[in-house]
């Protein structure tokens, strides 16, 4: 009986250590669960930024299209951004 208990102890201690090390690496290793969680969170952030950039690109494409083809848009932009006026127009400026 005493020999069997010693044998079990010699097997259980290394087995416990092995399982403990494996659990540690599962959670904290380079490919562990915590790293996977961090990478998924980073991926979501990158996808969000990517979507925002796609929307900005689409808006810029529409503006380029307007600048190429829409004369009223160009006139409005020149008036608003550059303060340009048509020939013969009178401009009133008021102090605020």
Buried (B, 14 or more C-beta within 10 A) or exposed (E): EEEEEEEEEEEEEEEEEEEEEEEEEEEEEEEBEEEEEEEEEEEEEEEEEEEEEEEEEEEEEEEEEBEEEEEEBEEEBEEEEEEEEEEEEEEEEEEE
